Amino acid sequence: MKKHKRRLALCSLIVMLALCASGCGRKTNEGSGKVGFTPRLDTSTDCSITVAGHYENFEALETEFNRFSEYYPNVKMDYKFMDGYSKAASGILTTALAGKEAPDIFFTYPWMSDWADYQIIRDASEDLSDPTVDIDLSSIRPNLLVKDGSDSVLSVPVYTTTYGMLVNEDLFAKENISVPQTYSELLASCEAFKKAGYSDPIMGYNKGGDLLYPMFYPYFCAQI
């Protein structure tokens, strides 16, 4: 398999989005009415793919890799953790891209596209909007797509800070609680979870001492 450098913006990894978005299909599981995933690429493909990033949740990565191997068992996946994304042009990512064994898929931040020192990153990036790549970008909010001066899409957001919530639907179903659609319903569902024995119905992002994070949920609630 010919190696393509694909720059994926923002902090996390969903390997199938980068590698297989060009080969994603959807089908309805018979009898269930649910839409499932069907690979469009040749599942007998035999190759190696190196992914580089600074995502440290290795359990989540292992799960994604295992799911990927269910569809492409002959593809060897290798993940390299790199600590140095906040540095300038001498950072470990640019060093890796200039090496003989440059990664096929790598994480970046949008601000890197504006720095002259990161020209090597732009040079190593594939235009994901190219029709021959066959990636459907219509489901992504346009302002999340990072483009260069020629309007090429150099990255796909696989994780981004957003003012919203993720819901564990299994817990809602288990406790027979409806997923809230308004602020008053949010308060009611939290109270219901507390009565069911859940001390913290809402889990926020609490890394570091940034005072902005406690504002995320109030901001979200104000919007809904």
N, C-alpha and C positions, 0 to 999 in steps of 0.2 A: 504494500500500500504506500502510495506516495505521501510523504509527510507534508501537512499544511499547518502553518502557524495560525492558531485561532486565539484571539485575545478575548477573554471573557471578563467583563467588568464586574467588580464589586465582591470580593470576599468569600464566596462559597462555591460549591461544586455540584453541578448536576451533569454528570458526564454525558448522558444521553442527549441533552439539549445541544451540546456543542458538536458531538460526533454524529449523532443520529437524527438531528432535526431534519437533515436532508433525506432521511430514510424512515421517517415516522409515519405510521399508518394507524388508523383507528377502526375497530370493528365492534359490533355489538355481540356480547356473549349470549349464546342461545339460551333462551329461557329466563335469563336474569334481567334483560332490558338494560344492562349496564354497558357502557362503552369501554372497551379495553384497548390495550396497546398491541400493535402488530408491526414487527420490524419490516422495513422495506428494503434494507440492504441485505446482501447475501450473508446469511447466518453462518456459512462455512468459511468466511473470511479468516485468514490466518495472518496475524501481524502483531506488532508491539506498539503501544501508545504510552508516551510519557506525559504525565500531568504535573505541572509545577504550580505551587501556590503557598499561601501562608495560613490556610485553614487548618486548625489543630484538632478538630473533632474527628479523630481517627475512627471511632466506632461508626459514626454516620458515613464516613467515606467507605469503610469496609462494606457497609450495607449497600451503598450505591454500586460499588464494584461487583458485589455478589449478584445484585439484580441485573447488572449489565451482562455478566457472564452467563446468565440464564438464556439470554438471546444470542450472544456471541461468545460461545465457549472457547473458541480458538484464538481469541484476542487477549493478549497479555497486557494487563494494565499495571503501570508503575507510577506511584505518586512520590514526588520529592517536595519535602517541606522547606521553604525558604524564608528566613527571617531577615528582612532588610528592605521591605517595600517602602518604608518611609524615608529612605536615604535618597541622595541625588543620583546622578548618572553612574556613579561607581557602585550602585546598589547591586545586590546579588542577582536580581532578576536580569538586569542588562548584561551582567557578566555571563549568566547562563545562556542567554540568547546569542551571545557572541561566540560561545563555545562550539566544539565539534558535535556535541550531542545535545543540541537545543531541544527544549520540550515541544511537543506537538500542540498541547493545550496549556495556556497559562493565564493566571488571574492578574488583573490590573485594577487601577482606579481611573475614573474618568479624567481626573486632573492631569494624569500622565500624558494625555493626548495634547495638552497645551504647552508642555515643557519642551523646549528645544533640546534639552539634554536627553530626552527620551525618544529621539528620532529612531533609534534602533528598535524600539517597541513598535512604532508605526510601520517600519519597514518589514517587521516580522509578522505583521497582522494581515489576515486574509479579509477581503471585502465580502462580508457575509450577506450583503444585498445583491451580489452578483447572481443573476438568474441561473447560471450553471451550477451554483452551490445548492439551489433549490431549498432554501430555508424560508418557511412562512413566518414573516415578522409582523403580520397584521394583528396578532394578539398582544403585542407589546406596545405600551403607551409610547407614542413617538418621542416625547421629551426624555425618555430613558435610554434612547439609542444614541450612542456616541458616534459622531460622524466627523470626517476630516474635511478639508477644504474642497475636495471634489465630490462631496456628498456620499462617500463610501461609508458603510457601516462597519466599524472596526471592532465592535464588541457587542456582546449580548448580555444583558443583566440577568444573572442567575441568582443574585441575592442583593437586596437593596434596602436601606433604611426607609421605612414607610410608616405613615401614621395610620396604622390599622391593627388588626388582631388576627391571630391564628386560633382556630377553635378545635378542641379535641372532641369531635362529634361522637366518638365512642362513649366518652364519659357522659355527654348530654343524653345519649340514648339509654345508657345504663341507669341513670338517675331519673329518666323520664322528664327531662327539662328541655324546653324549647330554646333553640338558639336565638338570642336577642336580636331584634332589629331596630330598637330605639333605645334611648338612654334609660328610660324608666324600666324597660324590659331587661336591660343590662343589670341594673341594680337588683331587680327581682330575681334574676337568675343567680347572681352572686349570693344573695341571701339564701336561696334554695340550696346552693352548694354548701354553704356554711352549716345549714341545718342537717345536711346529709353527712357532715363530718369532715369537709374539706376546709382547712383553716385558711388557705390562700387561693381563692378561686381564680385570681388573675396573677400571672407571673410576668413580671416586667424584665427588660434588659437592664442589668445592673453591673456592668463591667466598668471599673474605674470610678472616678469621682465626678464625672460630668453631670452637672445639674440639669442638663437638657432632658435626659431620659425620663425623669419623673413627670415631665410635661407631656410626654407622648400620648398617654391614655386620656388625660383631660382634653387634649387637642382633638383626639379622635372622637371622643364623646360629644364635643361641641359640634363637630361636623355632622354627626348622625342625629 
